[in-house]
Amino acid sequence: MIGPAFVISVFAAIALFLSGKIYARGKALRVRGVRASVLCVNESRNGNGQVFLLARHVLDGGAELQLDVGPFRYPPARIGGTFDVVYDPNDPRTVETPEKVPDGRAALISIGVCALVLLLGLVLIALSV
């Protein structure tokens, strides 16, 4: 029979994994992120009214980089306008506006809490065997 400790451990493990991914994404932007002014070339909306922007940036060598930025409730630019982003040159899909780049504290706290809950769940599972 699957007990509550097992279910809690599974949820804690999933939350730990997701918190780690969020922390890694933010760290990539903080450590090696490149700040750039980009041109908004298109926008789209989802069913919740959130706006996603397609932006274009020309690199120093002349190569063109297209970035999908969002979601926004109030987008920083319209088509033809410019705005600043921070992107990871190793993975341009990792992109945020500068004010949305996370500092990592919330993710670290979440990682710590999830790890403790997972450890407690595993201890309870071990003791119930």
Backbone as ProteinMPNN parsed JSONL, in Angstrom:
{"seq_chain_A": "MIGPAFVISVFAAIALFLSGKIYARGKALRVRGVRASVLCVNESRNGNGQVFLLARHVLDGGAELQLDVGPFRYPPARIGGTFDVVYDPNDPRTVETPEKVPDGRAALISIGVCALVLLLGLVLIALSV", "coords_chain_A": {"N_chain_A": [[0.832, -1.187, 0.0], [0.504, 2.211, -0.816], [1.643, 4.788, 1.059], [1.049, 7.981, 2.755], [3.556, 9.19, 3.115], [5.051, 8.334, 0.957], [3.695, 9.538, -1.197], [4.016, 12.252, -0.539], [6.795, 12.371, -0.713], [7.185, 11.914, -3.446], [5.936, 14.194, -4.591], [7.556, 16.153, -3.413], [10.018, 15.516, -4.573], [9.5, 16.064, -7.276], [8.944, 18.829, -7.1], [11.433, 19.667, -6.156], [13.071, 19.074, -8.354], [11.942, 20.81, -10.311], [12.388, 23.296, -9.07], [15.145, 23.326, -9.104], [15.607, 23.488, -11.871], [14.526, 26.03, -12.393], [16.264, 27.603, -10.851], [18.703, 27.077, -12.179], [18.202, 28.176, -14.711], [17.899, 30.908, -14.128], [20.443, 31.369, -13.051], [22.066, 30.972, -15.288], [21.403, 33.231, -16.777], [22.242, 35.238, -15.019], [25.0, 34.76, -14.757], [26.271, 34.355, -17.338], [24.746, 35.865, -18.998], [23.816, 38.066, -21.652], [23.282, 41.415, -22.169], [21.078, 43.107, -24.283], [19.783, 45.349, -26.727], [16.817, 44.96, -28.377], [14.776, 44.538, -31.324], [11.336, 44.627, -31.653], [9.542, 42.454, -33.617], [7.225, 41.062, -34.003], [4.111, 40.156, -32.458], [2.135, 38.117, -30.291], [-0.852, 36.763, -28.813], [-2.021, 34.834, -26.061], [-4.692, 32.685, -24.876], [-5.241, 33.751, -22.378], [-4.842, 36.406, -22.579], [-2.246, 37.204, -22.363], [0.778, 38.561, -23.65], [3.162, 37.68, -26.081], [6.341, 38.349, -27.374], [8.131, 38.512, -30.425], [11.409, 39.004, -31.041], [14.174, 40.635, -32.62], [17.674, 40.536, -32.957], [20.774, 41.763, -33.987], [23.867, 40.297, -34.126], [27.379, 41.027, -33.411], [28.967, 39.932, -35.483], [27.248, 40.031, -37.597], [25.355, 38.082, -37.767], [21.966, 37.092, -37.309], [19.759, 37.059, -34.59], [16.906, 35.568, -33.311], [14.529, 36.042, -30.84], [12.201, 34.738, -28.558], [10.16, 36.319, -26.367], [8.573, 36.634, -23.246], [5.844, 35.547, -21.154], [3.91, 38.623, -21.204], [1.885, 40.882, -19.415], [1.66, 43.554, -19.778], [3.276, 44.529, -22.405], [6.72, 45.488, -23.058], [7.231, 46.801, -25.422], [5.917, 47.58, -28.671], [5.232, 46.293, -31.999], [7.936, 47.117, -34.02], [9.107, 48.696, -32.118], [11.773, 49.096, -29.677], [13.383, 47.235, -27.038], [15.01, 46.212, -23.987], [16.741, 43.16, -23.315], [17.961, 40.263, -21.541], [19.909, 37.632, -22.502], [20.913, 34.192, -22.795], [23.855, 33.378, -24.286], [24.635, 30.793, -24.909], [22.28, 29.402, -25.057], [19.878, 30.74, -26.629], [17.135, 30.585, -26.204], [16.709, 30.979, -23.582], [15.753, 33.699, -22.182], [15.043, 36.907, -20.851], [13.475, 39.966, -19.78], [15.454, 42.591, -18.341], [14.523, 43.321, -15.732], [13.14, 41.079, -14.965], [14.923, 39.055, -14.54], [15.715, 36.533, -12.402], [16.919, 36.656, -8.982], [17.654, 34.396, -7.687], [17.302, 33.718, -5.009], [14.701, 32.949, -4.101], [14.345, 30.528, -5.458], [16.452, 29.038, -4.358], [15.64, 28.876, -1.681], [13.29, 27.417, -2.04], [14.417, 25.051, -3.064], [15.84, 24.183, -0.8], [13.719, 23.773, 1.089], [12.172, 21.834, -0.257], [14.049, 19.771, -0.421], [14.374, 19.153, 2.295], [11.777, 18.273, 2.942], [11.591, 16.087, 1.215], [13.661, 14.491, 2.271], [12.635, 14.022, 4.848], [10.306, 12.602, 4.131], [11.48, 10.31, 2.96], [12.804, 9.252, 5.179], [10.603, 8.635, 6.795], [9.427, 6.714, 5.158], [11.413, 4.74, 5.238], [11.36, 4.091, 7.954], [8.876, 2.949, 8.178], [9.007, 0.497, 7.024]], "CA_chain_A": [[0.0, 0.0, 0.0], [1.25, 3.46, -0.903], [1.267, 5.664, 2.158], [1.188, 9.42, 2.534], [4.975, 9.563, 3.054], [5.485, 8.1, -0.42], [3.088, 10.581, -2.041], [4.7, 13.501, -0.206], [8.155, 12.271, -1.254], [7.113, 12.076, -4.901], [5.679, 15.609, -4.863], [8.75, 16.913, -3.018], [11.054, 15.266, -5.587], [9.12, 16.823, -8.476], [9.142, 20.253, -6.79], [12.88, 19.868, -6.075], [13.564, 19.082, -9.729], [11.496, 22.049, -10.965], [13.092, 24.41, -8.438], [16.509, 23.285, -9.624], [15.573, 24.003, -13.242], [14.311, 27.477, -12.305], [17.503, 28.191, -10.362], [19.716, 26.971, -13.234], [17.854, 29.14, -15.765], [18.253, 32.232, -13.63], [21.899, 31.453, -12.902], [22.626, 31.139, -16.632], [21.229, 34.633, -17.163], [23.053, 36.093, -14.144], [26.439, 34.523, -14.92], [26.771, 34.574, -18.689], [23.747, 36.584, -19.777], [24.222, 39.223, -22.451], [22.215, 42.419, -22.267], [21.004, 43.613, -25.651], [18.596, 46.08, -27.159], [16.242, 44.169, -29.464], [13.674, 45.116, -32.078], [10.133, 43.804, -31.661], [9.106, 42.259, -35.003], [5.894, 40.457, -34.038], [3.541, 39.844, -31.147], [0.992, 37.21, -30.302], [-1.549, 36.675, -27.525], [-2.605, 33.537, -25.752], [-6.084, 32.757, -24.451], [-5.356, 34.515, -21.134], [-4.548, 37.808, -22.848], [-0.822, 37.488, -22.207], [1.43, 38.889, -24.909], [4.497, 37.16, -26.351], [6.985, 39.157, -28.4], [9.224, 37.975, -31.219], [12.371, 40.094, -31.149], [15.334, 40.385, -33.484], [18.92, 41.188, -32.535], [21.881, 41.487, -34.892], [25.115, 40.128, -33.394], [28.519, 41.774, -33.953], [29.417, 39.333, -36.734], [26.226, 40.187, -38.621], [24.336, 37.027, -37.64], [20.713, 37.561, -36.73], [19.245, 36.224, -33.515], [15.494, 35.805, -33.018], [14.24, 35.685, -29.46], [10.805, 34.755, -28.102], [10.183, 36.9, -25.028], [7.255, 36.751, -22.637], [4.654, 36.348, -21.418], [3.736, 39.936, -20.593], [0.536, 41.451, -19.34], [1.879, 44.849, -20.416], [4.555, 44.356, -23.099], [7.59, 46.663, -23.014], [7.301, 47.44, -26.737], [5.015, 47.106, -29.726], [5.955, 45.981, -33.236], [8.735, 48.245, -34.483], [9.769, 49.325, -30.974], [12.91, 48.38, -29.105], [13.407, 47.034, -25.6], [16.197, 45.497, -23.533], [16.617, 41.79, -22.818], [19.168, 39.534, -21.16], [19.775, 36.282, -23.041], [22.039, 33.277, -22.62], [24.411, 33.126, -25.619], [24.705, 29.342, -25.138], [20.922, 28.931, -25.33], [19.087, 31.963, -26.776], [15.746, 30.421, -25.748], [16.693, 31.473, -22.213], [15.76, 35.147, -22.351], [14.122, 37.658, -20.004], [13.769, 41.384, -19.672], [16.375, 42.721, -17.202], [13.847, 43.36, -14.429], [12.576, 39.769, -14.653], [15.979, 38.075, -14.283], [15.597, 36.217, -10.974], [18.164, 36.72, -8.226], [17.958, 33.027, -7.263], [17.024, 33.45, -3.596], [13.447, 32.195, -3.928], [14.57, 29.163, -5.929], [17.297, 28.348, -3.37], [14.798, 28.573, -0.522], [12.421, 26.322, -2.469], [15.246, 23.842, -3.131], [16.095, 23.742, 0.576], [12.485, 23.258, 1.694], [11.819, 20.584, -0.936], [15.019, 18.745, -0.03], [14.045, 18.727, 3.655], [10.527, 17.497, 2.898], [11.928, 14.806, 0.593], [14.433, 13.724, 3.252], [11.692, 13.577, 5.88], [9.473, 11.55, 3.549], [12.281, 9.085, 2.812], [13.019, 8.705, 6.52], [9.339, 8.017, 7.21], [9.265, 5.467, 4.38], [12.368, 3.768, 5.766], [10.924, 3.656, 9.27], [7.625, 2.178, 8.096], [9.254, -0.804, 6.395]], "C_chain_A": [[0.88, 1.256, 0.0], [0.736, 4.397, 0.178], [1.478, 7.122, 1.832], [2.654, 9.868, 2.435], [5.504, 9.378, 1.635], [4.972, 9.21, -1.349], [3.78, 11.922, -1.795], [6.112, 13.504, -0.788], [8.169, 12.471, -2.764], [6.881, 13.545, -5.261], [6.892, 16.473, -4.511], [9.863, 16.73, -4.04], [10.754, 16.044, -6.864], [9.362, 18.315, -8.249], [10.631, 20.584, -6.691], [13.492, 19.957, -7.469], [13.208, 20.397, -10.426], [12.198, 23.278, -10.374], [14.536, 24.477, -8.922], [16.59, 23.828, -11.039], [15.403, 25.526, -13.247], [15.593, 28.172, -11.846], [18.571, 28.188, -11.463], [19.455, 27.973, -14.351], [18.236, 30.551, -15.344], [19.752, 32.418, -13.497], [22.568, 31.649, -14.26], [22.521, 32.595, -17.07], [22.09, 35.561, -16.31], [24.54, 35.967, -14.45], [26.923, 34.87, -16.325], [25.791, 35.312, -19.595], [24.315, 37.81, -20.466], [23.028, 40.171, -22.53], [22.248, 43.012, -23.666], [19.721, 44.39, -25.842], [18.078, 45.358, -28.4], [15.073, 44.91, -30.097], [12.499, 44.152, -32.06], [9.626, 43.692, -33.097], [7.722, 41.626, -35.106], [5.415, 40.26, -32.61], [2.361, 38.91, -31.324], [0.399, 37.18, -28.896], [-2.045, 35.255, -27.32], [-4.041, 33.741, -25.263], [-6.306, 33.564, -23.189], [-5.075, 35.996, -21.331], [-3.089, 38.184, -22.659], [-0.172, 37.652, -23.579], [2.823, 38.269, -24.947], [5.076, 37.956, -27.5], [8.062, 38.351, -29.112], [10.162, 39.144, -31.483], [13.555, 39.664, -31.997], [16.518, 41.197, -32.954], [20.016, 40.783, -33.511], [23.166, 41.447, -34.075], [26.248, 40.876, -34.088], [28.988, 41.233, -35.299], [28.404, 39.449, -37.865], [25.148, 39.113, -38.577], [23.114, 37.596, -36.921], [20.199, 36.556, -35.717], [17.786, 36.582, -33.298], [15.188, 35.242, -31.641], [12.742, 35.763, -29.207], [10.816, 35.21, -26.651], [8.758, 36.989, -24.502], [6.982, 35.587, -21.724], [4.67, 37.683, -20.665], [2.253, 40.238, -20.48], [0.57, 42.807, -20.028], [3.247, 44.786, -21.108], [5.384, 45.642, -23.095], [7.705, 47.395, -24.345], [6.215, 46.863, -27.633], [5.846, 46.813, -30.964], [6.641, 47.247, -33.751], [9.485, 48.96, -33.37], [10.942, 48.487, -30.479], [12.749, 48.257, -27.598], [14.64, 46.21, -25.252], [15.841, 44.096, -23.05], [17.985, 41.33, -22.309], [18.961, 38.117, -21.671], [21.047, 35.49, -22.794], [22.61, 32.985, -24.006], [24.554, 31.637, -25.936], [23.35, 28.743, -25.481], [19.998, 30.148, -25.431], [17.602, 31.81, -26.419], [15.589, 30.883, -24.305], [16.863, 32.984, -22.283], [14.707, 35.766, -21.434], [14.421, 39.141, -20.161], [14.608, 41.562, -18.404], [15.684, 42.712, -15.834], [13.248, 42.016, -14.031], [13.641, 38.691, -14.422], [15.965, 37.784, -12.781], [16.951, 36.274, -10.277], [18.551, 35.355, -7.644], [17.603, 32.707, -5.828], [15.768, 32.611, -3.396], [13.628, 30.745, -4.359], [15.434, 28.386, -4.943], [16.511, 27.977, -2.119], [13.888, 27.395, -0.844], [13.197, 25.001, -2.54], [15.497, 23.297, -1.732], [14.875, 23.119, 1.229], [12.104, 21.917, 1.07], [12.767, 19.449, -0.55], [14.731, 18.243, 1.378], [12.786, 17.868, 3.694], [10.79, 16.125, 2.279], [12.697, 13.922, 1.568], [13.529, 13.183, 4.356], [10.802, 12.453, 5.353], [10.224, 10.24, 3.404], [12.567, 8.435, 4.157], [11.749, 8.002, 7.007], [9.076, 6.72, 6.458], [10.175, 4.386, 4.936], [11.925, 3.231, 7.126], [9.656, 2.803, 9.215], [7.823, 0.81, 7.497], [9.478, -1.872, 7.413]], "O_chain_A": [[1.87, 1.338, 0.728], [-0.443, 4.751, 0.21], [2.013, 7.468, 0.779], [2.952, 10.834, 1.733], [6.314, 10.177, 1.165], [5.715, 9.744, -2.172], [4.094, 12.642, -2.742], [6.571, 14.526, -1.3], [9.065, 13.125, -3.299], [7.556, 14.08, -6.14], [7.214, 17.417, -5.233], [10.58, 17.682, -4.347], [11.659, 16.621, -7.466], [9.924, 18.99, -9.112], [11.048, 21.668, -7.099], [14.333, 20.816, -7.729], [14.061, 21.024, -11.053], [12.558, 24.197, -11.109], [15.08, 25.563, -9.126], [17.529, 24.547, -11.378], [16.061, 26.225, -14.018], [15.965, 29.212, -12.39], [19.265, 29.187, -11.655], [20.397, 28.56, -14.883], [18.831, 31.298, -16.121], [20.279, 33.491, -13.792], [23.531, 32.408, -14.373], [23.453, 33.132, -17.67], [22.611, 36.557, -16.811], [25.265, 36.96, -14.409], [27.895, 35.611, -16.475], [25.982, 35.375, -20.809], [25.183, 38.5, -19.929], [21.923, 39.781, -22.906], [23.309, 43.376, -24.174], [18.707, 44.121, -25.199], [18.819, 45.166, -29.364], [14.466, 45.79, -29.486], [12.652, 42.983, -32.414], [9.316, 44.702, -33.729], [7.11, 41.647, -36.174], [6.213, 40.204, -31.674], [1.685, 38.909, -32.353], [1.063, 37.527, -27.92], [-2.433, 34.566, -28.263], [-4.535, 34.868, -25.247], [-7.421, 34.021, -22.934], [-5.067, 36.762, -20.367], [-2.729, 39.355, -22.782], [-0.53, 36.969, -24.539], [3.568, 38.326, -23.968], [4.392, 38.215, -28.491], [8.811, 37.603, -28.484], [9.766, 40.149, -32.073], [13.889, 38.482, -32.077], [16.388, 42.358, -32.566], [20.17, 39.603, -33.827], [23.522, 42.422, -33.414], [26.094, 41.311, -35.229], [29.372, 42.013, -36.172], [28.676, 39.009, -38.982], [24.138, 39.219, -39.272], [23.224, 38.458, -36.049], [20.205, 35.349, -35.962], [17.45, 37.753, -33.121], [15.544, 34.108, -31.323], [12.089, 36.733, -29.593], [11.417, 34.555, -25.799], [7.843, 37.375, -25.23], [7.84, 34.721, -21.552], [5.341, 37.843, -19.646], [1.467, 39.884, -21.358], [-0.351, 43.173, -20.758], [4.272, 44.974, -20.454], [4.835, 46.743, -23.125], [8.228, 48.509, -24.387], [5.673, 45.79, -27.369], [7.052, 47.063, -30.969], [6.017, 48.298, -33.898], [10.396, 49.743, -33.639], [11.076, 47.314, -30.827], [12.07, 49.064, -26.963], [15.242, 45.584, -26.124], [14.786, 43.875, -22.457], [19.016, 41.931, -22.61], [17.973, 37.467, -21.331], [22.122, 36.059, -22.607], [21.915, 32.395, -24.833], [24.59, 31.258, -27.106], [23.277, 27.694, -26.122], [19.396, 30.549, -24.434], [16.887, 32.809, -26.34], [14.476, 31.147, -23.851], [17.977, 33.488, -22.427], [13.619, 35.217, -21.262], [15.497, 39.521, -20.622], [14.486, 40.76, -17.478], [16.218, 42.147, -14.88], [12.882, 41.829, -12.87], [13.304, 37.541, -14.138], [16.179, 38.689, -11.975], [17.988, 35.987, -10.875], [19.67, 35.189, -7.158], [17.598, 31.536, -5.45], [15.771, 31.665, -2.608], [13.123, 29.833, -3.703], [15.188, 27.203, -4.708], [16.692, 26.894, -1.563], [13.728, 26.484, -0.032], [12.692, 23.958, -2.126], [15.381, 22.094, -1.5], [14.971, 22.061, 1.852], [11.754, 20.974, 1.78], [12.341, 18.308, -0.374], [14.829, 17.044, 1.639], [12.736, 16.857, 4.395], [10.273, 15.117, 2.76], [12.412, 12.729, 1.678], [13.646, 12.022, 4.749], [10.57, 11.465, 6.049], [9.678, 9.174, 3.69], [12.571, 7.209, 4.269], [11.814, 6.906, 7.564], [8.572, 5.751, 7.025], [9.755, 3.239, 5.09], [12.097, 2.046, 7.412], [9.403, 2.016, 10.127], [6.88, 0.02, 7.465], [9.7, -3.029, 7.055]]}, "name": "protein", "num_of_chains": 1, "seq": "MIGPAFVISVFAAIALFLSGKIYARGKALRVRGVRASVLCVNESRNGNGQVFLLARHVLDGGAELQLDVGPFRYPPARIGGTFDVVYDPNDPRTVETPEKVPDGRAALISIGVCALVLLLGLVLIALSV"}
